[in-house]
Amino acid sequence: MNLLQLKRLTSSRSFARGEAYFNEGRVSDLAEDDGTLTATVEGQRNYRISLSSGESEMEYSCDCPVGLEREFCKHLVAATLAWISPDATAANKTSERKKRETTEEKVKAFLELQDKETLIGMLTSAAAEDRVLRERLLLQAARINPEGVDLVAYRKAITRATRTNGFVDYHEAHDYARRIQQVIDSIAALLEDGHPVAVIELAEYRARPANGRTRGNSRS
């Protein structure tokens, strides 16, 4: 990708803000693997971006609120500028990729040496601190429940994921979207597992308001 192509993908405002992020040195972990660019960009929090060019179209993603709307955000701009910058030499790019791979390999090697009880303890502690991980594990347990799909657990997960108290703060939008997507993915997995009836029941549950009537069917 060149500078002209980049400007065509985004708005002038996003480009200007992304350029500022790039100049401020907010891009890190820049790497390319099999045609896909990945990086971390510092904003309100650290955001992960991914960018790749297919035969017919370009695919990109960022886990910021704007990126979740499928917009080419300032974080994608900053990362792309870092990649096409003359300072981003082939040696630097290779070094970043090796650094990332080495870190992942170290974590994997460490985990492979631990016994079952230690891994359970580590995962339990991590789940206690990470709401998204905790919900993922609860949904997985509900999905593979030996007595059948635990629909009660799924309903509770849906309620927790969609609870907003009437408002979603901008800075909370990312986590809110992640929670909902996680539930959607788990329900989709139920369909792949051969549980269409459970999927229909859960879809109807979300469409059902507090008074028990299906939306659109209430009478005045």
C-alpha positions as a Markdown table, in Angstrom:
| # | Residue | x | y | z |
|---|---|---|---|---|
| 1 | Met | 0.0 | 0.0 | 0.0 |
| 2 | Asn | 1.2 | 3.5 | -0.7 |
| 3 | Leu | 0.3 | 6.9 | 0.8 |
| 4 | Leu | -2.3 | 7.7 | -1.9 |
| 5 | Gln | -4.1 | 4.4 | -1.4 |
| 6 | Leu | -4.1 | 4.9 | 2.4 |
| 7 | Lys | -5.7 | 8.4 | 2.0 |
| 8 | Arg | -8.5 | 6.9 | -0.2 |
| 9 | Leu | -9.4 | 4.4 | 2.5 |
| 10 | Thr | -10.1 | 6.8 | 5.3 |
| 11 | Ser | -11.5 | 10.3 | 6.1 |
| 12 | Ser | -9.2 | 13.3 | 6.2 |
| 13 | Arg | -9.9 | 13.6 | 10.0 |
| 14 | Ser | -8.9 | 10.0 | 10.7 |
| 15 | Phe | -5.9 | 10.3 | 8.5 |
| 16 | Ala | -4.7 | 13.5 | 10.3 |
| 17 | Arg | -5.2 | 11.9 | 13.8 |
| 18 | Gly | -3.5 | 8.7 | 12.7 |
| 19 | Glu | -0.6 | 10.6 | 11.3 |
| 20 | Ala | -0.3 | 12.4 | 14.6 |
| 21 | Tyr | -0.3 | 9.0 | 16.4 |
| 22 | Phe | 2.4 | 7.7 | 14.1 |
| 23 | Asn | 4.6 | 10.8 | 14.7 |
| 24 | Glu | 4.1 | 10.5 | 18.4 |
| 25 | Gly | 5.5 | 6.9 | 18.3 |
| 26 | Arg | 2.4 | 5.2 | 19.4 |
| 27 | Val | 2.8 | 2.2 | 17.1 |
| 28 | Ser | 4.5 | -0.9 | 18.5 |
| 29 | Asp | 4.8 | -4.7 | 17.9 |
| 30 | Leu | 4.7 | -3.9 | 14.1 |
| 31 | Ala | 5.0 | -7.2 | 12.2 |
| 32 | Glu | 4.1 | -8.8 | 8.9 |
| 33 | Asp | 3.3 | -12.5 | 8.5 |
| 34 | Asp | 2.1 | -14.1 | 5.2 |
| 35 | Gly | 0.8 | -10.8 | 3.9 |
| 36 | Thr | -1.0 | -9.7 | 7.0 |
| 37 | Leu | 0.2 | -6.7 | 9.0 |
| 38 | Thr | -0.4 | -6.6 | 12.7 |
| 39 | Ala | 0.5 | -4.0 | 15.3 |
| 40 | Thr | -0.4 | -2.4 | 18.6 |
| 41 | Val | -1.4 | 1.3 | 18.7 |
| 42 | Glu | -1.6 | 3.2 | 21.9 |
| 43 | Gly | -4.7 | 5.3 | 22.4 |
| 44 | Gln | -7.2 | 5.4 | 25.3 |
| 45 | Arg | -5.9 | 1.8 | 25.7 |
| 46 | Asn | -3.8 | -0.4 | 23.5 |
| 47 | Tyr | -5.6 | -1.4 | 20.4 |
| 48 | Arg | -4.7 | -4.3 | 18.1 |
| 49 | Ile | -4.9 | -3.8 | 14.3 |
| 50 | Ser | -4.8 | -6.2 | 11.4 |
| 51 | Leu | -4.5 | -5.4 | 7.7 |
| 52 | Ser | -4.1 | -7.6 | 4.7 |
| 53 | Ser | -4.7 | -7.3 | 0.9 |
| 54 | Gly | -6.6 | -10.0 | -0.8 |
| 55 | Glu | -7.0 | -10.6 | -4.5 |
| 56 | Ser | -10.1 | -8.6 | -4.8 |
| 57 | Glu | -10.3 | -6.5 | -1.7 |
| 58 | Met | -8.5 | -5.3 | 1.4 |
| 59 | Glu | -9.3 | -6.7 | 4.8 |
| 60 | Tyr | -8.7 | -4.7 | 8.0 |
| 61 | Ser | -9.8 | -4.7 | 11.6 |
| 62 | Cys | -9.1 | -2.8 | 14.8 |
| 63 | Asp | -10.7 | -3.5 | 18.2 |
| 64 | Cys | -11.4 | 0.1 | 19.0 |
| 65 | Pro | -15.0 | 1.3 | 18.9 |
| 66 | Val | -14.6 | 2.9 | 15.5 |
| 67 | Gly | -12.9 | -0.1 | 14.1 |
| 68 | Leu | -15.6 | -2.4 | 15.4 |
| 69 | Glu | -17.9 | -0.4 | 13.1 |
| 70 | Arg | -15.7 | -1.6 | 10.1 |
| 71 | Glu | -14.3 | 1.9 | 9.6 |
| 72 | Phe | -10.7 | 2.5 | 8.7 |
| 73 | Cys | -9.8 | 4.2 | 12.0 |
| 74 | Lys | -6.8 | 6.4 | 13.1 |
| 75 | His | -5.1 | 3.4 | 14.6 |
| 76 | Leu | -5.1 | 1.6 | 11.3 |
| 77 | Val | -3.7 | 4.8 | 9.7 |
| 78 | Ala | -0.9 | 5.1 | 12.3 |
| 79 | Ala | 0.1 | 1.4 | 11.8 |
| 80 | Thr | 0.1 | 1.6 | 8.0 |
| 81 | Leu | 2.2 | 4.8 | 8.1 |
| 82 | Ala | 4.6 | 3.0 | 10.4 |
| 83 | Trp | 4.8 | 0.2 | 7.9 |
| 84 | Ile | 5.3 | 2.2 | 4.7 |
| 85 | Ser | 7.6 | 4.7 | 6.4 |
| 86 | Pro | 11.2 | 4.7 | 5.1 |
| 87 | Asp | 12.4 | 4.2 | 8.6 |
| 88 | Ala | 10.6 | 0.9 | 8.8 |
| 89 | Thr | 13.4 | -1.0 | 7.2 |
| 90 | Ala | 13.2 | -4.7 | 6.4 |
| 91 | Ala | 15.6 | -5.4 | 9.2 |
| 92 | Asn | 13.3 | -3.6 | 11.7 |
| 93 | Lys | 10.2 | -5.4 | 10.5 |
| 94 | Thr | 11.9 | -8.8 | 10.7 |
| 95 | Ser | 13.2 | -8.0 | 14.2 |
| 96 | Glu | 9.7 | -7.0 | 15.4 |
| 97 | Arg | 8.2 | -10.3 | 14.0 |
| 98 | Lys | 10.9 | -12.4 | 15.7 |
| 99 | Lys | 10.4 | -10.6 | 19.0 |
| 100 | Arg | 6.7 | -11.4 | 18.9 |
| 101 | Glu | 7.2 | -15.0 | 17.9 |
| 102 | Thr | 9.8 | -15.5 | 20.6 |
| 103 | Thr | 7.4 | -14.1 | 23.3 |
| 104 | Glu | 4.6 | -16.5 | 22.2 |
| 105 | Glu | 7.0 | -19.4 | 22.0 |
| 106 | Lys | 8.3 | -18.7 | 25.5 |
| 107 | Val | 4.7 | -18.6 | 26.9 |
| 108 | Lys | 3.8 | -21.8 | 25.1 |
| 109 | Ala | 6.9 | -23.6 | 26.3 |
| 110 | Phe | 6.3 | -22.5 | 29.9 |
| 111 | Leu | 2.7 | -23.7 | 29.8 |
| 112 | Glu | 3.7 | -27.0 | 28.3 |
| 113 | Leu | 5.9 | -27.7 | 31.4 |
| 114 | Gln | 3.1 | -27.1 | 33.9 |
| 115 | Asp | 1.0 | -29.9 | 35.4 |
| 116 | Lys | -2.8 | -30.0 | 35.2 |
| 117 | Glu | -3.5 | -28.6 | 38.7 |
| 118 | Thr | -1.1 | -25.7 | 38.1 |
| 119 | Leu | -2.7 | -24.8 | 34.8 |
| 120 | Ile | -6.2 | -24.9 | 36.4 |
| 121 | Gly | -5.0 | -22.6 | 39.1 |
| 122 | Met | -3.5 | -20.1 | 36.7 |
| 123 | Leu | -6.6 | -20.1 | 34.5 |
| 124 | Thr | -8.9 | -19.7 | 37.4 |
| 125 | Ser | -7.0 | -16.7 | 38.7 |
| 126 | Ala | -6.9 | -15.2 | 35.2 |
| 127 | Ala | -10.7 | -15.7 | 34.9 |
| 128 | Ala | -11.3 | -14.0 | 38.2 |
| 129 | Glu | -9.5 | -10.9 | 36.9 |
| 130 | Asp | -10.7 | -11.0 | 33.3 |
| 131 | Arg | -14.4 | -10.7 | 32.8 |
| 132 | Val | -14.3 | -11.7 | 29.1 |
| 133 | Leu | -12.3 | -14.8 | 29.8 |
| 134 | Arg | -14.6 | -15.7 | 32.6 |
| 135 | Glu | -17.7 | -15.4 | 30.4 |
| 136 | Arg | -16.0 | -17.4 | 27.7 |
| 137 | Leu | -15.3 | -20.3 | 30.1 |
| 138 | Leu | -18.8 | -20.2 | 31.5 |
| 139 | Leu | -20.3 | -20.4 | 28.0 |
| 140 | Gln | -18.0 | -23.2 | 27.0 |
| 141 | Ala | -19.0 | -25.2 | 30.1 |
| 142 | Ala | -22.7 | -24.5 | 29.2 |
| 143 | Arg | -22.1 | -25.7 | 25.7 |
| 144 | Ile | -20.5 | -29.0 | 26.5 |
| 145 | Asn | -22.6 | -29.7 | 29.6 |
| 146 | Pro | -22.8 | -33.6 | 29.9 |
| 147 | Glu | -26.6 | -33.3 | 30.6 |
| 148 | Gly | -27.3 | -31.2 | 27.5 |
| 149 | Val | -26.9 | -27.6 | 26.6 |
| 150 | Asp | -27.3 | -25.4 | 29.7 |
| 151 | Leu | -29.8 | -22.9 | 28.4 |
| 152 | Val | -30.1 | -21.2 | 31.8 |
| 153 | Ala | -26.4 | -20.3 | 31.8 |
| 154 | Tyr | -26.8 | -19.0 | 28.2 |
| 155 | Arg | -29.7 | -16.8 | 29.2 |
| 156 | Lys | -27.8 | -15.4 | 32.1 |
| 157 | Ala | -24.8 | -14.8 | 29.8 |
| 158 | Ile | -27.1 | -12.9 | 27.3 |
| 159 | Thr | -28.5 | -10.8 | 30.1 |
| 160 | Arg | -25.1 | -9.9 | 31.4 |
| 161 | Ala | -23.7 | -9.2 | 28.0 |
| 162 | Thr | -26.5 | -6.9 | 26.9 |
| 163 | Arg | -27.0 | -5.0 | 30.2 |
| 164 | Thr | -26.4 | -1.3 | 29.7 |
| 165 | Asn | -28.6 | 0.5 | 32.3 |
| 166 | Gly | -29.8 | 2.5 | 29.3 |
| 167 | Phe | -26.4 | 3.9 | 28.2 |
| 168 | Val | -23.0 | 2.7 | 26.9 |
| 169 | Asp | -20.1 | 5.0 | 27.5 |
| 170 | Tyr | -17.7 | 5.5 | 24.6 |
| 171 | His | -14.8 | 4.1 | 26.5 |
| 172 | Glu | -16.9 | 1.0 | 27.4 |
| 173 | Ala | -18.2 | 0.4 | 23.9 |
| 174 | His | -15.3 | -1.9 | 23.0 |
| 175 | Asp | -15.8 | -4.2 | 25.9 |
| 176 | Tyr | -19.6 | -4.1 | 25.4 |
| 177 | Ala | -19.2 | -5.2 | 21.8 |
| 178 | Arg | -16.7 | -7.9 | 22.7 |
| 179 | Arg | -19.1 | -9.4 | 25.3 |
| 180 | Ile | -22.0 | -9.5 | 22.8 |
| 181 | Gln | -19.8 | -10.9 | 20.0 |
| 182 | Gln | -18.6 | -13.6 | 22.4 |
| 183 | Val | -22.1 | -14.7 | 23.2 |
| 184 | Ile | -23.0 | -14.7 | 19.5 |
| 185 | Asp | -20.0 | -16.8 | 18.6 |
| 186 | Ser | -20.9 | -19.3 | 21.3 |
| 187 | Ile | -24.5 | -19.6 | 20.1 |
| 188 | Ala | -23.3 | -20.0 | 16.5 |
| 189 | Ala | -21.2 | -22.9 | 17.8 |
| 190 | Leu | -24.3 | -24.5 | 19.2 |
| 191 | Leu | -25.7 | -24.6 | 15.7 |
| 192 | Glu | -22.6 | -26.2 | 14.4 |
| 193 | Asp | -22.8 | -28.8 | 17.2 |
| 194 | Gly | -26.3 | -29.7 | 16.0 |
| 195 | His | -28.5 | -27.8 | 18.5 |
| 196 | Pro | -30.8 | -25.7 | 16.3 |
| 197 | Val | -33.7 | -25.9 | 18.8 |
| 198 | Ala | -31.5 | -24.4 | 21.5 |
| 199 | Val | -30.4 | -21.6 | 19.1 |
| 200 | Ile | -34.0 | -20.8 | 18.3 |
| 201 | Glu | -35.0 | -20.7 | 22.0 |
| 202 | Leu | -32.1 | -18.4 | 22.8 |
| 203 | Ala | -32.9 | -16.1 | 19.9 |
| 204 | Glu | -36.5 | -15.9 | 21.1 |
| 205 | Tyr | -35.4 | -15.3 | 24.7 |
| 206 | Arg | -33.4 | -12.2 | 23.6 |
| 207 | Ala | -36.4 | -10.9 | 21.6 |
| 208 | Arg | -38.8 | -11.4 | 24.5 |
| 209 | Pro | -39.3 | -8.3 | 26.7 |
| 210 | Ala | -39.6 | -8.4 | 30.4 |
| 211 | Asn | -43.4 | -8.9 | 30.3 |
| 212 | Gly | -43.0 | -12.2 | 28.5 |
| 213 | Arg | -44.5 | -11.2 | 25.2 |
| 214 | Thr | -42.6 | -11.4 | 22.0 |
| 215 | Arg | -41.7 | -8.0 | 20.6 |
| 216 | Gly | -44.0 | -6.8 | 17.9 |
| 217 | Asn | -46.9 | -9.0 | 19.1 |
| 218 | Ser | -48.1 | -6.9 | 22.1 |
| 219 | Arg | -51.6 | -5.6 | 22.1 |
| 220 | Ser | -52.8 | -2.2 | 23.0 |
